[in-house]
Amino acid sequence: MAVKTNLLIAASGTGGHLFPALAVAQQLPDYNICWLGVPHRLETTLVPKSFPLLTVNIDGFQTSFGIKTIIVMVKMIKAIFQTYRSIKSRKIDIVFTTGGYIAAPAIIAGKLAKIPVILHESNYIPGKVTKLLGGWCNVVAIGFTGTSQYLPKAKTQWVSTPVRDEFLSPQPLNLDIPEDKPLIVAMGGSQGAVGLNKLVRQSAPRLLETGAYIVHLTGNQDEEIGTFKHDRYLEMPFYDNMAGLLQRADLAISRSGAGALTELAITKTPSILIPYPFAAEDHQFYNALEFANAEASELFRQPELTSDLLTKTVLNLLNNPDKLKDMAEKAGNLALKDSAKILAKMIREIQ
C-alpha cells in the first residue's frame, strides 16, 4: 500500500484565508492533512470537523517598534519552534499556507525542516508576510496576475483563488423570493461592515419601491440589526448558502476581500464594490480596482459614497439589463473555476 503524503496547511483568521485552504484540502482526499491555526479564531470552529488542528499563540506584526513588538517577536519565535517540532513529529512532507501572520512560522519552520513550501496570496497587494518570506517559498500562487510585480524575489504562478465546491454547480435557494423579482445582495464579508450596512439601510426604502428584494448580510458586529423592517428586506448576520444566493442575485453590494470577489466572479454576479477603508495597505481597493477596470463592477470609496449615490447607481443598473449582463460576463473572466485543482496539482507535483 502506498504511503500517504503528510501535508500541513497553515490558514487562520477570516474566511478569506480559510475557505480557499479548505477548498484545496477537499482536492487532496488521499493526503494526511493537519492544520495550523491560532486559538479562538474562525478555524477552531471550521477545521476540527475535518482535520486535526494544531494551534500556536501568535499575533500580527506591529507597524512601530515598542514593547508590543517585542512580545510579538517572542511569540513568533516560540511559534516557529513549536511548528518545527510538529513538522518533525508528524513527518510532514509539504507545507501549504494561504498567507496572513500564521504563514510566518509555517514558512520558516518548513524551510528549517528542508521541505517544500507553497504559499497562496489572494490579494492584489501582497500581505507583509508574503512580501517578506515569499522568496523563501518554492512557489507563490497568486490570485491576481498583477501581484507578481510586488514579489520580484519569488517564483509566482497565477492560479486565481479557490472557492468551495458548492460554487461550482447550481445550488437551490431556500428563501421565498419570486423568480421574476430583482434580488440585491448586500454583504460585508465574514467580519461584517458597519459602514456599508448603514448605506444599504438608508438606500433600502427607495430600492424596495421598485419591487426588488434585498438580502442583507450584516455580520455580527452591527448594533442596528432589526431597526429597519420590510417584507422584501431579509436581514441576517450570515447565510450558509452563499453559492445559491449569489447565483440567484441580480446585483451585489459588497466589500472587496479577495474571497468575496472570487465568489462574485465564479457566479458571474455584477457588483457595486465598497472597499473596507482601513484594510492593510488599502488592499481591498486594489482588489476592487481590478474588477472596476475590467468593467465587471462599479467601485466607490466609502467616504465619498452617499446613500443617494448608492441608490441612484443601483437603480441605473437594475434598469439596464444589458449592462448587467455585460458586467456578469466580464466578471466571469476574472477567476478560474479549477483554481483548487490547480493548487492541488502543484502540491502533488512539488514532491
ChimeraX attribute file (.defattr): number of C-alpha atoms within 10 A of each C-alpha:
attribute: neighborCount
match mode: 1-to-1
recipient: residues
	/A:1	3
	/A:2	4
	/A:3	8
	/A:4	11
	/A:5	16
	/A:6	18
	/A:7	22
	/A:8	27
	/A:9	27
	/A:10	30
	/A:11	30
	/A:12	29
	/A:13	19
	/A:14	16
	/A:15	21
	/A:16	24
	/A:17	22
	/A:18	23
	/A:19	21
	/A:20	23
	/A:21	26
	/A:22	22
	/A:23	20
	/A:24	25
	/A:25	24
	/A:26	17
	/A:27	16
	/A:28	18
	/A:29	9
	/A:30	12
	/A:31	16
	/A:32	18
	/A:33	21
	/A:34	22
	/A:35	23
	/A:36	25
	/A:37	26
	/A:38	21
	/A:39	16
	/A:40	11
	/A:41	12
	/A:42	17
	/A:43	23
	/A:44	17
	/A:45	9
	/A:46	15
	/A:47	19
	/A:48	13
	/A:49	9
	/A:50	13
	/A:51	15
	/A:52	12
	/A:53	21
	/A:54	18
	/A:55	19
	/A:56	18
	/A:57	15
	/A:58	23
	/A:59	16
	/A:60	14
	/A:61	16
	/A:62	12
	/A:63	7
	/A:64	8
	/A:65	9
	/A:66	9
	/A:67	9
	/A:68	13
	/A:69	16
	/A:70	12
	/A:71	12
	/A:72	17
	/A:73	17
	/A:74	12
	/A:75	15
	/A:76	22
	/A:77	15
	/A:78	16
	/A:79	21
	/A:80	22
	/A:81	16
	/A:82	18
	/A:83	23
	/A:84	22
	/A:85	14
	/A:86	17
	/A:87	24
	/A:88	13
	/A:89	9
	/A:90	14
	/A:91	14
	/A:92	21
	/A:93	20
	/A:94	23
	/A:95	27
	/A:96	27
	/A:97	27
	/A:98	27
	/A:99	28
	/A:100	21
	/A:101	23
	/A:102	27
	/A:103	25
	/A:104	24
	/A:105	24
	/A:106	30
	/A:107	30
	/A:108	20
	/A:109	24
	/A:110	27
	/A:111	17
	/A:112	13
	/A:113	17
	/A:114	11
	/A:115	18
	/A:116	20
	/A:117	25
	/A:118	24
	/A:119	27
	/A:120	29
	/A:121	30
	/A:122	28
	/A:123	23
	/A:124	25
	/A:125	24
	/A:126	24
	/A:127	18
	/A:128	17
	/A:129	19
	/A:130	26
	/A:131	16
	/A:132	13
	/A:133	18
	/A:134	29
	/A:135	16
	/A:136	20
	/A:137	23
	/A:138	17
	/A:139	19
	/A:140	27
	/A:141	28
	/A:142	23
	/A:143	28
	/A:144	22
	/A:145	16
	/A:146	12
	/A:147	20
	/A:148	21
	/A:149	12
	/A:150	13
	/A:151	18
	/A:152	12
	/A:153	15
	/A:154	20
	/A:155	15
	/A:156	23
	/A:157	17
	/A:158	20
	/A:159	24
	/A:160	26
	/A:161	32
	/A:162	30
	/A:163	27
	/A:164	16
	/A:165	16
	/A:166	12
	/A:167	20
	/A:168	14
	/A:169	11
	/A:170	12
	/A:171	16
	/A:172	12
	/A:173	15
	/A:174	9
	/A:175	10
	/A:176	8
	/A:177	17
	/A:178	10
	/A:179	8
	/A:180	8
	/A:181	12
	/A:182	18
	/A:183	23
	/A:184	25
	/A:185	22
	/A:186	24
	/A:187	26
	/A:188	26
	/A:189	21
	/A:190	19
	/A:191	15
	/A:192	19
	/A:193	22
	/A:194	17
	/A:195	15
	/A:196	23
	/A:197	23
	/A:198	15
	/A:199	18
	/A:200	23
	/A:201	19
	/A:202	16
	/A:203	19
	/A:204	22
	/A:205	15
	/A:206	14
	/A:207	21
	/A:208	17
	/A:209	10
	/A:210	12
	/A:211	13
	/A:212	20
	/A:213	23
	/A:214	25
	/A:215	21
	/A:216	25
	/A:217	23
	/A:218	28
	/A:219	21
	/A:220	15
	/A:221	12
	/A:222	15
	/A:223	9
	/A:224	12
	/A:225	18
	/A:226	10
	/A:227	7
	/A:228	13
	/A:229	13
	/A:230	12
	/A:231	8
	/A:232	17
	/A:233	18
	/A:234	18
	/A:235	19
	/A:236	14
	/A:237	17
	/A:238	18
	/A:239	15
	/A:240	7
	/A:241	14
	/A:242	16
	/A:243	24
	/A:244	19
	/A:245	21
	/A:246	25
	/A:247	20
	/A:248	21
	/A:249	22
	/A:250	23
	/A:251	26
	/A:252	23
	/A:253	23
	/A:254	26
	/A:255	27
	/A:256	29
	/A:257	26
	/A:258	24
	/A:259	23
	/A:260	20
	/A:261	24
	/A:262	25
	/A:263	25
	/A:264	29
	/A:265	26
	/A:266	24
	/A:267	26
	/A:268	27
	/A:269	28
	/A:270	30
	/A:271	33
	/A:272	25
	/A:273	27
	/A:274	24
	/A:275	26
	/A:276	22
	/A:277	16
	/A:278	10
	/A:279	11
	/A:280	12
	/A:281	13
	/A:282	13
	/A:283	22
	/A:284	24
	/A:285	24
	/A:286	17
	/A:287	23
	/A:288	27
	/A:289	21
	/A:290	18
	/A:291	24
	/A:292	19
	/A:293	11
	/A:294	14
	/A:295	19
	/A:296	30
	/A:297	26
	/A:298	20
	/A:299	22
	/A:300	19
	/A:301	12
	/A:302	16
	/A:303	9
	/A:304	7
	/A:305	14
	/A:306	15
	/A:307	16
	/A:308	13
	/A:309	14
	/A:310	19
	/A:311	18
	/A:312	15
	/A:313	14
	/A:314	21
	/A:315	14
	/A:316	13
	/A:317	19
	/A:318	20
	/A:319	11
	/A:320	11
	/A:321	12
	/A:322	11
	/A:323	16
	/A:324	22
	/A:325	16
	/A:326	14
	/A:327	25
	/A:328	24
	/A:329	18
	/A:330	19
	/A:331	27
	/A:332	20
	/A:333	13
	/A:334	22
	/A:335	23
	/A:336	19
	/A:337	22
	/A:338	16
	/A:339	21
	/A:340	26
	/A:341	18
	/A:342	19
	/A:343	26
	/A:344	18
	/A:345	14
	/A:346	14
	/A:347	19
	/A:348	13
	/A:349	8
	/A:350	13
	/A:351	10
